[in-house]
Amino acid sequence: MTKSELIEIMAREQSHLAYRDVELAVKCMIEQMSQTLASGERIEIRGFGSFSLHFRPPRMGRNPKTGDAVALAGKHVPHFKPGKELRERVNDKFAELQEA
Amino acid sequence: MALTKAEMAERLFEELGLNKREAKDMVEMFFEEIREALVNGQQVKLSGFGNFDLREKKQRPGRNPKTGEEIPISARRVVTFRPGQKLKARVEAYAGSREQ
């Protein structure tokens, strides 16, 4: 499912809103989530999961073309931990299909 | 403070002029539709943010950490998140405290 497919589904379910409003809302939510992580803050959505930053310490890397060693600075990377409800629903459905 | 659904709804109310009810429903539906897709075994791609992928894990040996008793960890399906280039670049620039 892509972002535009998600917007379509949501617009169909909220027929009292214009498609354009749903589209703007989805973009606004994604932007707010990105901004939050970019400012070093966590996101906590109960039943869905939490996003946080993990730190990758500085390391020596290599230029793949020349083979020269290059010092790489430490950096933060986004991390997602699925929440209980998401974990259970995804896996229950999977278990159900496996038994069938 | 972490970003929550309440704050996301507040932003939709302020920026898009949705009423409080619509804003709350919108946020709720956004996460629910992503969850639904994942439960149904569908990958979710939010361009500019990242992809939620599904991985199937085989059964593996495990242990009850309290008793030390061996119990197999059943085969399962899990959700993983792969941040997109744009989000990674924005987060990498975050130079704040390493404590998250």
N, CA and C atoms of all chains as a GROMACS GRO file, in nm:
protein
  600
    1MET      N    1   0.085  -0.119   0.000
    1MET     CA    2   0.000   0.000   0.000
    1MET      C    3   0.089   0.124   0.000
    2THR      N    4   0.063   0.214  -0.093
    2THR     CA    5   0.141   0.337  -0.101
    2THR      C    6   0.066   0.450  -0.030
    3LYS      N    7   0.134   0.564  -0.020
    3LYS     CA    8   0.071   0.679   0.045
    3LYS      C    9  -0.057   0.719  -0.027
    4SER      N   10  -0.054   0.720  -0.160
    4SER     CA   11  -0.175   0.762  -0.233
    4SER      C   12  -0.288   0.661  -0.218
    5GLU      N   13  -0.254   0.532  -0.209
    5GLU     CA   14  -0.359   0.432  -0.185
    5GLU      C   15  -0.419   0.448  -0.046
    6LEU      N   16  -0.332   0.479   0.050
    6LEU     CA   17  -0.380   0.503   0.187
    6LEU      C   18  -0.475   0.623   0.188
    7ILE      N   19  -0.438   0.729   0.118
    7ILE     CA   20  -0.523   0.848   0.112
    7ILE      C   21  -0.659   0.814   0.050
    8GLU      N   22  -0.657   0.735  -0.057
    8GLU     CA   23  -0.782   0.695  -0.122
    8GLU      C   24  -0.874   0.619  -0.028
    9ILE      N   25  -0.818   0.523   0.044
    9ILE     CA   26  -0.899   0.443   0.137
    9ILE      C   27  -0.959   0.534   0.244
   10MET      N   28  -0.875   0.622   0.298
   10MET     CA   29  -0.923   0.711   0.405
   10MET      C   30  -1.029   0.808   0.353
   11ALA      N   31  -1.012   0.854   0.230
   11ALA     CA   32  -1.109   0.948   0.173
   11ALA      C   33  -1.243   0.878   0.150
   12ARG      N   34  -1.238   0.752   0.110
   12ARG     CA   35  -1.362   0.676   0.087
   12ARG      C   36  -1.438   0.659   0.219
   13GLU      N   37  -1.363   0.638   0.327
   13GLU     CA   38  -1.428   0.614   0.456
   13GLU      C   39  -1.477   0.743   0.522
   14GLN      N   40  -1.423   0.854   0.478
   14GLN     CA   41  -1.467   0.982   0.536
   14GLN      C   42  -1.528   1.066   0.425
   15SER      N   43  -1.639   1.018   0.374
   15SER     CA   44  -1.698   1.080   0.254
   15SER      C   45  -1.750   1.222   0.281
   16HIS      N   46  -1.760   1.260   0.409
   16HIS     CA   47  -1.803   1.396   0.440
   16HIS      C   48  -1.690   1.496   0.420
   17LEU      N   49  -1.567   1.445   0.398
   17LEU     CA   50  -1.454   1.535   0.376
   17LEU      C   51  -1.411   1.530   0.229
   18ALA      N   52  -1.358   1.642   0.180
   18ALA     CA   53  -1.307   1.644   0.043
   18ALA      C   54  -1.179   1.562   0.036
   19TYR      N   55  -1.159   1.499  -0.078
   19TYR     CA   56  -1.037   1.419  -0.100
   19TYR      C   57  -0.912   1.501  -0.067
   20ARG      N   58  -0.914   1.625  -0.112
   20ARG     CA   59  -0.802   1.717  -0.092
   20ARG      C   60  -0.769   1.735   0.058
   21ASP      N   61  -0.873   1.741   0.142
   21ASP     CA   62  -0.852   1.757   0.285
   21ASP      C   63  -0.784   1.634   0.346
   22VAL      N   64  -0.826   1.517   0.299
   22VAL     CA   65  -0.766   1.394   0.351
   22VAL      C   66  -0.620   1.387   0.307
   23GLU      N   67  -0.597   1.424   0.182
   23GLU     CA   68  -0.460   1.424   0.129
   23GLU      C   69  -0.370   1.519   0.210
   24LEU      N   70  -0.420   1.639   0.236
   24LEU     CA   71  -0.343   1.735   0.315
   24LEU      C   72  -0.318   1.684   0.456
   25ALA      N   73  -0.420   1.621   0.513
   25ALA     CA   74  -0.408   1.571   0.650
   25ALA      C   75  -0.300   1.463   0.659
   26VAL      N   76  -0.300   1.370   0.563
   26VAL     CA   77  -0.201   1.263   0.565
   26VAL      C   78  -0.061   1.322   0.550
   27LYS      N   79  -0.046   1.416   0.459
   27LYS     CA   80   0.085   1.478   0.440
   27LYS      C   81   0.128   1.555   0.564
   28CYS      N   82   0.033   1.622   0.628
   28CYS     CA   83   0.061   1.697   0.750
   28CYS      C   84   0.108   1.603   0.862
   29MET      N   85   0.041   1.487   0.875
   29MET     CA   86   0.078   1.392   0.981
   29MET      C   87   0.218   1.336   0.958
   30ILE      N   88   0.246   1.300   0.833
   30ILE     CA   89   0.378   1.244   0.802
   30ILE      C   90   0.487   1.348   0.824
   31GLU      N   91   0.457   1.472   0.786
   31GLU     CA   92   0.555   1.578   0.806
   31GLU      C   93   0.580   1.604   0.955
   32GLN      N   94   0.474   1.602   1.032
   32GLN     CA   95   0.491   1.625   1.176
   32GLN      C   96   0.574   1.512   1.240
   33MET      N   97   0.551   1.390   1.194
   33MET     CA   98   0.627   1.278   1.247
   33MET      C   99   0.775   1.291   1.209
   34SER      N  100   0.801   1.331   1.085
   34SER     CA  101   0.941   1.348   1.041
   34SER      C  102   1.010   1.459   1.120
   35GLN      N  103   0.937   1.571   1.136
   35GLN     CA  104   0.992   1.685   1.211
   35GLN      C  105   1.026   1.645   1.353
   36THR      N  106   0.936   1.567   1.413
   36THR     CA  107   0.956   1.524   1.551
   36THR      C  108   1.086   1.446   1.564
   37LEU      N  109   1.106   1.350   1.474
   37LEU     CA  110   1.228   1.269   1.478
   37LEU      C  111   1.350   1.353   1.445
   38ALA      N  112   1.336   1.445   1.350
   38ALA     CA  113   1.449   1.530   1.311
   38ALA      C  114   1.492   1.621   1.426
   39SER      N  115   1.400   1.648   1.520
   39SER     CA  116   1.439   1.732   1.633
   39SER      C  117   1.480   1.645   1.753
   40GLY      N  118   1.493   1.516   1.730
   40GLY     CA  119   1.546   1.427   1.834
   40GLY      C  120   1.442   1.378   1.933
   41GLU      N  121   1.314   1.402   1.901
   41GLU     CA  122   1.208   1.362   1.992
   41GLU      C  123   1.148   1.227   1.950
   42ARG      N  124   1.088   1.157   2.044
   42ARG     CA  125   1.024   1.028   2.016
   42ARG      C  126   0.880   1.046   1.968
   43ILE      N  127   0.825   0.940   1.909
   43ILE     CA  128   0.684   0.936   1.873
   43ILE      C  129   0.627   0.813   1.943
   44GLU      N  130   0.516   0.829   2.013
   44GLU     CA  131   0.455   0.715   2.082
   44GLU      C  132   0.308   0.703   2.047
   45ILE      N  133   0.274   0.602   1.968
   45ILE     CA  134   0.137   0.580   1.926
   45ILE      C  135   0.089   0.449   1.988
   46ARG      N  136   0.002   0.460   2.087
   46ARG     CA  137  -0.041   0.340   2.158
   46ARG      C  138  -0.113   0.243   2.062
   47GLY      N  139  -0.076   0.117   2.070
   47GLY     CA  140  -0.138   0.016   1.985
   47GLY      C  141  -0.073   0.004   1.850
   48PHE      N  142   0.010   0.101   1.816
   48PHE     CA  143   0.078   0.097   1.687
   48PHE      C  144   0.228   0.074   1.707
   49GLY      N  145   0.290   0.165   1.782
   49GLY     CA  146   0.432   0.148   1.810
   49GLY      C  147   0.499   0.279   1.843
   50SER      N  148   0.630   0.274   1.864
   50SER     CA  149   0.701   0.397   1.894
   50SER      C  150   0.822   0.411   1.802
   51PHE      N  151   0.852   0.536   1.771
   51PHE     CA  152   0.969   0.568   1.690
   51PHE      C  153   1.067   0.643   1.779
   52SER      N  154   1.193   0.608   1.767
   52SER     CA  155   1.294   0.682   1.843
   52SER      C  156   1.420   0.688   1.757
   53LEU      N  157   1.523   0.752   1.810
   53LEU     CA  158   1.649   0.757   1.738
   53LEU      C  159   1.749   0.664   1.804
   54HIS      N  160   1.825   0.595   1.723
   54HIS     CA  161   1.937   0.517   1.775
   54HIS      C  162   2.066   0.583   1.729
   55PHE      N  163   2.165   0.584   1.818
   55PHE     CA  164   2.292   0.646   1.784
   55PHE      C  165   2.388   0.545   1.725
   56ARG      N  166   2.448   0.580   1.612
   56ARG     CA  167   2.554   0.496   1.554
   56ARG      C  168   2.687   0.568   1.579
   57PRO      N  169   2.775   0.507   1.658
   57PRO     CA  170   2.900   0.575   1.694
   57PRO      C  171   2.989   0.599   1.571
   58PRO      N  172   3.084   0.694   1.584
   58PRO     CA  173   3.176   0.722   1.473
   58PRO      C  174   3.255   0.597   1.437
   59ARG      N  175   3.290   0.580   1.313
   59ARG     CA  176   3.370   0.462   1.274
   59ARG      C  177   3.457   0.497   1.154
   60MET      N  178   3.554   0.410   1.128
   60MET     CA  179   3.637   0.426   1.009
   60MET      C  180   3.569   0.352   0.895
   61GLY      N  181   3.549   0.423   0.787
   61GLY     CA  182   3.490   0.358   0.670
   61GLY      C  183   3.592   0.361   0.558
   62ARG      N  184   3.549   0.316   0.442
   62ARG     CA  185   3.638   0.317   0.326
   62ARG      C  186   3.567   0.375   0.205
   63ASN      N  187   3.641   0.449   0.126
   63ASN     CA  188   3.590   0.492  -0.003
   63ASN      C  189   3.591   0.368  -0.094
   64PRO      N  190   3.475   0.322  -0.136
   64PRO     CA  191   3.470   0.196  -0.211
   64PRO      C  192   3.546   0.204  -0.345
   65LYS      N  193   3.564   0.323  -0.398
   65LYS     CA  194   3.634   0.336  -0.527
   65LYS      C  195   3.785   0.330  -0.509
   66THR      N  196   3.836   0.408  -0.412
   66THR     CA  197   3.981   0.418  -0.398
   66THR      C  198   4.036   0.329  -0.288
   67GLY      N  199   3.948   0.281  -0.199
   67GLY     CA  200   3.995   0.198  -0.089
   67GLY      C  201   4.055   0.279   0.026
   68ASP      N  202   4.055   0.412   0.014
   68ASP     CA  203   4.110   0.497   0.120
   68ASP      C  204   4.023   0.491   0.245
   69ALA      N  205   4.087   0.493   0.360
   69ALA     CA  206   4.012   0.499   0.487
   69ALA      C  207   3.957   0.640   0.505
   70VAL      N  208   3.833   0.650   0.550
   70VAL     CA  209   3.770   0.780   0.578
   70VAL      C  210   3.706   0.772   0.715
   71ALA      N  211   3.724   0.876   0.794
   71ALA     CA  212   3.660   0.880   0.925
   71ALA      C  213   3.514   0.921   0.907
   72LEU      N  214   3.421   0.839   0.960
   72LEU     CA  215   3.279   0.872   0.951
   72LEU      C  216   3.230   0.917   1.087
   73ALA      N  217   3.160   1.029   1.088
   73ALA     CA  218   3.110   1.084   1.214
   73ALA      C  219   2.996   0.996   1.268
   74GLY      N  220   2.971   1.006   1.398
   74GLY     CA  221   2.857   0.936   1.455
   74GLY      C  222   2.729   0.996   1.400
   75LYS      N  223   2.622   0.918   1.397
   75LYS     CA  224   2.495   0.971   1.347
   75LYS      C  225   2.377   0.903   1.415
   76HIS      N  226   2.261   0.965   1.401
   76HIS     CA  227   2.139   0.906   1.454
   76HIS      C  228   2.060   0.844   1.340
   77VAL      N  229   1.998   0.731   1.368
   77VAL     CA  230   1.910   0.668   1.268
   77VAL      C  231   1.774   0.642   1.333
   78PRO      N  232   1.666   0.654   1.253
   78PRO     CA  233   1.532   0.629   1.306
   78PRO      C  234   1.513   0.481   1.337
   79HIS      N  235   1.440   0.454   1.444
   79HIS     CA  236   1.412   0.315   1.482
   79HIS      C  237   1.265   0.302   1.517
   80PHE      N  238   1.201   0.194   1.474
   80PHE     CA  239   1.060   0.170   1.505
   80PHE      C  240   1.045   0.043   1.586
   81LYS      N  241   0.969   0.052   1.694
   81LYS     CA  242   0.937  -0.066   1.773
   81LYS      C  243   0.786  -0.087   1.768
   82PRO      N  244   0.742  -0.195   1.704
   82PRO     CA  245   0.597  -0.218   1.695
   82PRO      C  246   0.534  -0.232   1.832
   83GLY      N  247   0.414  -0.179   1.848
   83GLY     CA  248   0.342  -0.190   1.974
   83GLY      C  249   0.275  -0.326   1.986
   84LYS      N  250   0.223  -0.352   2.106
   84LYS     CA  251   0.166  -0.483   2.137
   84LYS      C  252   0.051  -0.520   2.044
   85GLU      N  253  -0.041  -0.427   2.025
   85GLU     CA  254  -0.159  -0.457   1.942
   85GLU      C  255  -0.118  -0.489   1.798
   86LEU      N  256  -0.027  -0.410   1.744
   86LEU     CA  257   0.020  -0.435   1.606
   86LEU      C  258   0.089  -0.570   1.597
   87ARG      N  259   0.178  -0.596   1.691
   87ARG     CA  260   0.251  -0.725   1.692
   87ARG      C  261   0.155  -0.842   1.696
   88GLU      N  262   0.058  -0.832   1.788
   88GLU     CA  263  -0.033  -0.944   1.807
   88GLU      C  264  -0.126  -0.964   1.689
   89ARG      N  265  -0.180  -0.854   1.636
   89ARG     CA  266  -0.274  -0.868   1.524
   89ARG      C  267  -0.204  -0.923   1.401
   90VAL      N  268  -0.085  -0.874   1.373
   90VAL     CA  269  -0.009  -0.921   1.256
   90VAL      C  270   0.021  -1.071   1.271
   91ASN      N  271   0.062  -1.108   1.391
   91ASN     CA  272   0.102  -1.247   1.410
   91ASN      C  273  -0.017  -1.342   1.424
   92ASP      N  274  -0.127  -1.296   1.483
   92ASP     CA  275  -0.245  -1.382   1.498
   92ASP      C  276  -0.299  -1.418   1.360
   93LYS      N  277  -0.303  -1.317   1.272
   93LYS     CA  278  -0.353  -1.342   1.137
   93LYS      C  279  -0.262  -1.442   1.065
   94PHE      N  280  -0.132  -1.426   1.087
   94PHE     CA  281  -0.033  -1.514   1.026
   94PHE      C  282  -0.051  -1.657   1.076
   95ALA      N  283  -0.069  -1.672   1.208
   95ALA     CA  284  -0.085  -1.804   1.268
   95ALA      C  285  -0.212  -1.871   1.215
   96GLU      N  286  -0.317  -1.790   1.203
   96GLU     CA  287  -0.446  -1.838   1.151
   96GLU      C  288  -0.428  -1.895   1.010
   97LEU      N  289  -0.356  -1.822   0.926
   97LEU     CA  290  -0.336  -1.864   0.788
   97LEU      C  291  -0.249  -1.990   0.780
   98GLN      N  292  -0.156  -2.000   0.874
   98GLN     CA  293  -0.066  -2.116   0.876
   98GLN      C  294  -0.139  -2.243   0.911
   99GLU      N  295  -0.236  -2.228   1.004
   99GLU     CA  296  -0.311  -2.346   1.048
   99GLU      C  297  -0.406  -2.393   0.940
  100ALA      N  298  -0.457  -2.297   0.863
  100ALA     CA  299  -0.558  -2.330   0.761
  100ALA      C  300  -0.498  -2.416   0.649
  101MET      N  301   0.921   1.551   2.567
  101MET     CA  302   0.788   1.490   2.552
  101MET      C  303   0.772   1.426   2.414
  102ALA      N  304   0.718   1.309   2.413
  102ALA     CA  305   0.700   1.237   2.286
  102ALA      C  306   0.575   1.286   2.212
  103LEU      N  307   0.579   1.275   2.082
  103LEU     CA  308   0.462   1.306   1.999
  103LEU      C  309   0.357   1.196   2.015
  104THR      N  310   0.232   1.237   2.038
  104THR     CA  311   0.123   1.140   2.054
  104THR      C  312   0.010   1.171   1.956
  105LYS      N  313  -0.090   1.082   1.953
  105LYS     CA  314  -0.205   1.102   1.864
  105LYS      C  315  -0.278   1.233   1.896
  106ALA      N  316  -0.285   1.265   2.025
  106ALA     CA  317  -0.356   1.388   2.065
  106ALA      C  318  -0.290   1.511   2.003
  107GLU      N  319  -0.157   1.514   2.005
  107GLU     CA  320  -0.087   1.629   1.947
  107GLU      C  321  -0.101   1.633   1.796
  108MET      N  322  -0.108   1.516   1.735
  108MET     CA  323  -0.125   1.511   1.590
  108MET      C  324  -0.262   1.564   1.551
  109ALA      N  325  -0.363   1.528   1.631
  109ALA     CA  326  -0.499   1.578   1.604
  109ALA      C  327  -0.504   1.729   1.624
  110GLU      N  328  -0.436   1.777   1.726
  110GLU     CA  329  -0.431   1.920   1.754
  110GLU      C  330  -0.375   1.998   1.635
  111ARG      N  331  -0.270   1.942   1.574
  111ARG     CA  332  -0.207   2.005   1.458
  111ARG      C  333  -0.304   2.011   1.339
  112LEU      N  334  -0.380   1.904   1.319
  112LEU     CA  335  -0.477   1.902   1.207
  112LEU      C  336  -0.588   2.005   1.230
  113PHE      N  337  -0.624   2.020   1.355
  113PHE     CA  338  -0.725   2.119   1.394
  113PHE      C  339  -0.673   2.260   1.366
  114GLU      N  340  -0.549   2.285   1.407
  114GLU     CA  341  -0.490   2.419   1.390
  114GLU      C  342  -0.456   2.452   1.245
  115GLU      N  343  -0.395   2.356   1.176
  115GLU     CA  344  -0.343   2.387   1.042
  115GLU      C  345  -0.442   2.368   0.930
  116LEU      N  346  -0.531   2.268   0.945
  116LEU     CA  347  -0.621   2.240   0.834
  116LEU      C  348  -0.764   2.280   0.863
  117GLY      N  349  -0.789   2.321   0.987
  117GLY     CA  350  -0.923   2.364   1.021
  117GLY      C  351  -1.025   2.251   1.030
  118LEU      N  352  -0.977   2.127   1.044
  118LEU     CA  353  -1.072   2.019   1.071
  118LEU      C  354  -1.127   2.043   1.211
  119ASN      N  355  -1.252   2.001   1.237
  119ASN     CA  356  -1.298   2.016   1.375
  119ASN      C  357  -1.234   1.907   1.461
  120LYS      N  358  -1.246   1.920   1.592
  120LYS     CA  359  -1.174   1.831   1.682
  120LYS      C  360  -1.207   1.683   1.659
  121ARG      N  361  -1.336   1.659   1.634
  121ARG     CA  362  -1.383   1.523   1.610
  121ARG      C  363  -1.320   1.465   1.483
  122GLU      N  364  -1.325   1.546   1.375
  122GLU     CA  365  -1.268   1.502   1.246
  122GLU      C  366  -1.118   1.477   1.258
  123ALA      N  367  -1.052   1.566   1.331
  123ALA     CA  368  -0.907   1.556   1.346
  123ALA      C  369  -0.870   1.428   1.421
  124LYS      N  370  -0.945   1.399   1.526
  124LYS     CA  371  -0.918   1.280   1.607
  124LYS      C  372  -0.941   1.154   1.524
  125ASP      N  373  -1.054   1.152   1.450
  125ASP     CA  374  -1.086   1.037   1.364
  125ASP      C  375  -0.980   1.017   1.256
  126MET      N  376  -0.932   1.127   1.203
  126MET     CA  377  -0.833   1.121   1.094
  126MET      C  378  -0.705   1.052   1.143
  127VAL      N  379  -0.658   1.093   1.260
  127VAL     CA  380  -0.535   1.036   1.314
  127VAL      C  381  -0.556   0.887   1.345
  128GLU      N  382  -0.670   0.858   1.405
  128GLU     CA  383  -0.704   0.721   1.440
  128GLU      C  384  -0.706   0.634   1.314
  129MET      N  385  -0.771   0.684   1.211
  129MET     CA  386  -0.787   0.608   1.087
  129MET      C  387  -0.653   0.590   1.014
  130PHE      N  388  -0.570   0.690   1.020
  130PHE     CA  389  -0.438   0.683   0.957
  130PHE      C  390  -0.361   0.560   1.010
  131PHE      N  391  -0.352   0.548   1.142
  131PHE     CA  392  -0.277   0.436   1.198
  131PHE      C  393  -0.352   0.304   1.182
  132GLU      N  394  -0.485   0.310   1.189
  132GLU     CA  395  -0.562   0.187   1.175
  132GLU      C  396  -0.550   0.129   1.034
  133GLU      N  397  -0.552   0.213   0.932
  133GLU     CA  398  -0.541   0.163   0.794
  133GLU      C  399  -0.402   0.104   0.767
  134ILE      N  400  -0.301   0.164   0.826
  134ILE     CA  401  -0.166   0.109   0.810
  134ILE      C  402  -0.160  -0.028   0.879
  135ARG      N  403  -0.217  -0.034   1.000
  135ARG     CA  404  -0.222  -0.161   1.073
  135ARG      C  405  -0.295  -0.267   0.994
  136GLU      N  406  -0.413  -0.231   0.941
  136GLU     CA  407  -0.495  -0.325   0.862
  136GLU      C  408  -0.414  -0.384   0.747
  137ALA      N  409  -0.346  -0.296   0.673
  137ALA     CA  410  -0.268  -0.343   0.558
  137ALA      C  411  -0.163  -0.443   0.604
  138LEU      N  412  -0.095  -0.412   0.714
  138LEU     CA  413   0.010  -0.501   0.764
  138LEU      C  414  -0.048  -0.634   0.812
  139VAL      N  415  -0.162  -0.626   0.881
  139VAL     CA  416  -0.228  -0.748   0.928
  139VAL      C  417  -0.263  -0.837   0.808
  140ASN      N  418  -0.301  -0.774   0.697
  140ASN     CA  419  -0.335  -0.849   0.576
  140ASN      C  420  -0.214  -0.887   0.493
  141GLY      N  421  -0.097  -0.869   0.550
  141GLY     CA  422   0.024  -0.914   0.482
  141GLY      C  423   0.077  -0.820   0.376
  142GLN      N  424   0.028  -0.696   0.379
  142GLN     CA  425   0.068  -0.598   0.278
  142GLN      C  426   0.177  -0.505   0.331
  143GLN      N  427   0.279  -0.481   0.251
  143GLN     CA  428   0.382  -0.384   0.285
  143GLN      C  429   0.321  -0.244   0.274
  144VAL      N  430   0.367  -0.149   0.355
  144VAL     CA  431   0.316  -0.011   0.347
  144VAL      C  432   0.432   0.084   0.316
  145LYS      N  433   0.417   0.160   0.207
  145LYS     CA  434   0.525   0.250   0.164
  145LYS      C  435   0.479   0.395   0.173
  146LEU      N  436   0.539   0.469   0.265
  146LEU     CA  437   0.506   0.611   0.279
  146LEU      C  438   0.625   0.691   0.228
  147SER      N  439   0.616   0.737   0.104
  147SER     CA  440   0.732   0.801   0.044
  147SER      C  441   0.770   0.925   0.124
  148GLY      N  442   0.898   0.947   0.140
  148GLY     CA  443   0.947   1.060   0.219
  148GLY      C  444   0.965   1.022   0.365
  149PHE      N  445   0.899   0.915   0.408
  149PHE     CA  446   0.908   0.874   0.548
  149PHE      C  447   0.978   0.738   0.559
  150GLY      N  448   0.912   0.635   0.507
  150GLY     CA  449   0.976   0.503   0.512
  150GLY      C  450   0.879   0.393   0.479
  151ASN      N  451   0.929   0.270   0.479
  151ASN     CA  452   0.846   0.153   0.448
  151ASN      C  453   0.828   0.065   0.570
  152PHE      N  454   0.706   0.016   0.588
  152PHE     CA  455   0.681  -0.087   0.689
  152PHE      C  456   0.677  -0.219   0.615
  153ASP      N  457   0.772  -0.306   0.645
  153ASP     CA  458   0.782  -0.435   0.579
  153ASP      C  459   0.742  -0.546   0.675
  154LEU      N  460   0.714  -0.663   0.616
  154LEU     CA  461   0.681  -0.780   0.698
  154LEU      C  462   0.790  -0.885   0.678
  155ARG      N  463   0.831  -0.947   0.786
  155ARG     CA  464   0.930  -1.054   0.775
  155ARG      C  465   0.878  -1.176   0.846
  156GLU      N  466   0.902  -1.290   0.782
  156GLU     CA  467   0.861  -1.415   0.845
  156GLU      C  468   0.980  -1.481   0.910
  157LYS      N  469   0.962  -1.510   1.039
  157LYS     CA  470   1.070  -1.572   1.116
  157LYS      C  471   1.036  -1.719   1.135
  158LYS      N  472   1.136  -1.802   1.117
  158LYS     CA  473   1.116  -1.946   1.140
  158LYS      C  474   1.111  -1.974   1.291
  159GLN      N  475   1.060  -2.091   1.325
  159GLN     CA  476   1.064  -2.131   1.466
  159GLN      C  477   1.210  -2.144   1.507
  160ARG      N  478   1.242  -2.099   1.631
  160ARG     CA  479   1.380  -2.113   1.679
  160ARG      C  480   1.379  -2.150   1.826
  161PRO      N  481   1.488  -2.209   1.874
  161PRO     CA  482   1.490  -2.248   2.015
  161PRO      C  483   1.497  -2.126   2.106
  162GLY      N  484   1.424  -2.131   2.214
  162GLY     CA  485   1.428  -2.021   2.310
  162GLY      C  486   1.434  -2.078   2.450
  163ARG      N  487   1.434  -1.989   2.547
  163ARG     CA  488   1.444  -2.031   2.686
  163ARG      C  489   1.356  -1.940   2.771
  164ASN      N  490   1.296  -1.995   2.870
  164ASN     CA  491   1.228  -1.912   2.969
  164ASN      C  492   1.337  -1.848   3.054
  165PRO      N  493   1.348  -1.715   3.048
  165PRO     CA  494   1.460  -1.651   3.118
  165PRO      C  495   1.456  -1.672   3.270
  166LYS      N  496   1.338  -1.697   3.323
  166LYS     CA  497   1.327  -1.716   3.469
  166LYS      C  498   1.369  -1.856   3.511
  167THR      N  499   1.315  -1.957   3.441
  167THR     CA  500   1.338  -2.094   3.485
  167THR      C  501   1.452  -2.160   3.409
  168GLY      N  502   1.492  -2.103   3.295
  168GLY     CA  503   1.598  -2.165   3.216
  168GLY      C  504   1.547  -2.279   3.130
  169GLU      N  505   1.418  -2.305   3.142
  169GLU     CA  506   1.357  -2.415   3.068
  169GLU      C  507   1.356  -2.385   2.918
  170GLU      N  508   1.387  -2.486   2.837
  170GLU     CA  509   1.387  -2.466   2.692
  170GLU      C  510   1.247  -2.472   2.635
  171ILE      N  511   1.208  -2.367   2.562
  171ILE     CA  512   1.078  -2.368   2.493
  171ILE      C  513   1.099  -2.307   2.355
  172PRO      N  514   1.046  -2.374   2.251
  172PRO     CA  515   1.066  -2.318   2.117
  172PRO      C  516   0.988  -2.188   2.099
  173ILE      N  517   1.047  -2.092   2.028
  173ILE     CA  518   0.977  -1.969   1.990
  173ILE      C  519   0.914  -1.997   1.855
  174SER      N  520   0.782  -1.991   1.850
  174SER     CA  521   0.710  -2.034   1.730
  174SER      C  522   0.740  -1.945   1.610
  175ALA      N  523   0.716  -1.999   1.490
  175ALA     CA  524   0.731  -1.921   1.368
  175ALA      C  525   0.637  -1.802   1.376
  176ARG      N  526   0.681  -1.686   1.330
  176ARG     CA  527   0.595  -1.568   1.338
  176ARG      C  528   0.624  -1.468   1.229
  177ARG      N  529   0.529  -1.376   1.214
  177ARG     CA  530   0.547  -1.267   1.119
  177ARG      C  531   0.565  -1.139   1.199
  178VAL      N  532   0.668  -1.062   1.164
  178VAL     CA  533   0.696  -0.939   1.238
  178VAL      C  534   0.703  -0.819   1.143
  179VAL      N  535   0.675  -0.701   1.200
  179VAL     CA  536   0.680  -0.576   1.124
  179VAL      C  537   0.816  -0.512   1.144
  180THR      N  538   0.878  -0.469   1.035
  180THR     CA  539   1.002  -0.391   1.046
  180THR      C  540   0.982  -0.259   0.973
  181PHE      N  541   1.057  -0.159   1.015
  181PHE     CA  542   1.047  -0.027   0.952
  181PHE      C  543   1.180   0.008   0.888
  182ARG      N  544   1.176   0.045   0.761
  182ARG     CA  545   1.297   0.092   0.692
  182ARG      C  546   1.279   0.238   0.658
  183PRO      N  547   1.350   0.327   0.730
  183PRO     CA  548   1.335   0.470   0.702
  183PRO      C  549   1.378   0.502   0.559
  184GLY      N  550   1.311   0.597   0.498
  184GLY     CA  551   1.346   0.641   0.363
  184GLY      C  552   1.467   0.735   0.366
  185GLN      N  553   1.524   0.758   0.248
  185GLN     CA  554   1.643   0.844   0.235
  185GLN      C  555   1.621   0.982   0.297
  186LYS      N  556   1.502   1.038   0.267
  186LYS     CA  557   1.474   1.174   0.311
  186LYS      C  558   1.470   1.182   0.464
  187LEU      N  559   1.401   1.086   0.526
  187LEU     CA  560   1.392   1.086   0.673
  187LEU      C  561   1.531   1.062   0.734
  188LYS      N  562   1.605   0.967   0.676
  188LYS     CA  563   1.740   0.938   0.728
  188LYS      C  564   1.827   1.063   0.725
  189ALA      N  565   1.821   1.135   0.613
  189ALA     CA  566   1.903   1.255   0.600
  189ALA      C  567   1.863   1.360   0.703
  190ARG      N  568   1.733   1.374   0.727
  190ARG     CA  569   1.688   1.475   0.823
  190ARG      C  570   1.729   1.439   0.965
  191VAL      N  571   1.724   1.311   0.996
  191VAL     CA  572   1.754   1.266   1.131
  191VAL      C  573   1.904   1.264   1.158
  192GLU      N  574   1.981   1.231   1.055
  192GLU     CA  575   2.127   1.225   1.067
  192GLU      C  576   2.182   1.359   1.114
  193ALA      N  577   2.118   1.464   1.068
  193ALA     CA  578   2.164   1.599   1.099
  193ALA      C  579   2.142   1.634   1.246
  194TYR      N  580   2.060   1.554   1.314
  194TYR     CA  581   2.032   1.583   1.454
  194TYR      C  582   2.158   1.560   1.537
  195ALA      N  583   2.209   1.667   1.600
  195ALA     CA  584   2.337   1.658   1.670
  195ALA      C  585   2.321   1.662   1.821
  196GLY      N  586   2.196   1.647   1.867
  196GLY     CA  587   2.170   1.662   2.010
  196GLY      C  588   2.226   1.549   2.094
  197SER      N  589   2.180   1.542   2.214
  197SER     CA  590   2.227   1.443   2.310
  197SER      C  591   2.211   1.302   2.256
  198ARG      N  592   2.301   1.214   2.294
  198ARG     CA  593   2.292   1.074   2.252
  198ARG      C  594   2.186   0.999   2.332
  199GLU      N  595   2.149   1.054   2.445
  199GLU     CA  596   2.048   0.988   2.527
  199GLU      C  597   1.913   1.001   2.462
  200GLN      N  598   1.851   0.888   2.439
  200GLN     CA  599   1.718   0.892   2.375
  200GLN      C  600   1.617   0.830   2.466
   0.00000   0.00000   0.00000
